[in-house]
Amino acid sequence: MTKAIYRREHVIFLQELKRMRVESGMTQAQCSTALGRPQSFMSDVERGVRRLDTVQLRDLCEVLGRDLISFTKSFEQALSDENGKTIRTAEKERH
């Protein structure tokens, strides 16, 4: 099995984290400060250099005005949308 950091799902996860932060109106520095971490923390998270455990992800969601369940639903929707695009593209290429 491919390591998670190299999977498409991980890329989408990182995109969703960044989207959630940007939509909240917070900068990486503001978000990191609210978490009690240096600015480089959010930069590293969004670039995939640093991974979050579930508790850290929950804390991040709260700082950004979301909850873990709504983030998970958004992530799953993004995965579904991406899978739908992949399937539609493959179908077009076959025809």
C-alpha positions in Angstrom: 0.0 0.0 0.0 1.2 3.5 -0.9 2.2 5.7 2.1 -0.7 8.1 2.9 1.4 11.2 2.3 1.7 10.1 -1.4 -1.9 9.4 -1.9 -4.4 11.7 -3.7 -6.6 11.7 -0.6 -3.8 13.3 1.4 -3.5 16.1 -1.2 -7.2 16.7 -1.0 -7.1 16.6 2.9 -4.4 19.4 2.8 -6.4 21.4 0.3 -9.5 21.2 2.5 -7.5 22.3 5.6 -6.2 25.3 3.7 -9.6 26.1 2.2 -11.1 26.0 5.7 -8.4 28.4 7.1 -8.8 30.8 4.2 -12.6 30.8 4.4 -12.2 31.6 8.1 -10.3 34.8 7.2 -7.3 33.8 9.3 -3.7 33.9 8.2 -1.3 31.0 8.9 0.3 33.2 11.6 -3.0 34.0 13.2 -4.1 30.4 13.2 -0.7 29.2 14.6 -0.8 31.8 17.3 -4.4 30.8 18.3 -3.1 27.2 18.6 -0.1 28.3 20.7 2.3 27.3 18.0 4.9 29.2 15.8 3.8 30.5 12.4 5.8 27.7 10.7 3.4 25.2 12.2 0.5 26.0 9.9 2.8 26.4 6.9 4.3 22.9 7.6 0.8 21.4 8.1 -0.5 22.9 4.8 2.5 21.8 2.9 2.2 18.3 4.2 5.5 18.4 6.1 3.8 18.1 9.5 0.9 15.7 10.1 -1.9 16.3 12.6 -3.3 13.7 15.0 -7.1 13.7 15.6 -6.9 15.9 18.7 -4.8 18.5 16.9 -7.2 18.4 13.9 -10.1 19.0 16.3 -8.3 21.9 17.9 -7.6 23.4 14.5 -11.2 23.1 13.5 -12.3 24.9 16.7 -9.9 27.7 16.1 -11.3 28.1 12.6 -14.9 28.1 13.8 -15.8 24.7 12.6 -16.2 21.3 14.2 -14.4 18.0 13.4 -17.6 16.5 12.0 -18.3 19.3 9.5 -14.7 19.2 8.4 -14.9 15.4 7.9 -18.0 15.8 5.8 -16.4 18.5 3.7 -13.4 16.2 3.2 -15.5 13.3 2.2 -17.5 15.5 -0.2 -14.2 16.7 -1.8 -13.1 13.1 -2.2 -16.4 12.2 -3.8 -16.2 15.2 -6.1 -12.7 14.3 -7.1 -13.6 10.6 -7.7 -16.5 11.7 -9.8 -14.2 13.9 -11.9 -11.7 11.1 -12.3 -14.5 8.6 -13.4 -16.0 11.2 -15.8 -12.6 11.9 -17.3 -11.8 8.2 -17.8 -15.2 7.7 -19.4 -14.6 10.5 -21.9 -11.2 9.1 -22.8 -12.7 5.7 -23.6 -15.2 7.3 -26.1 
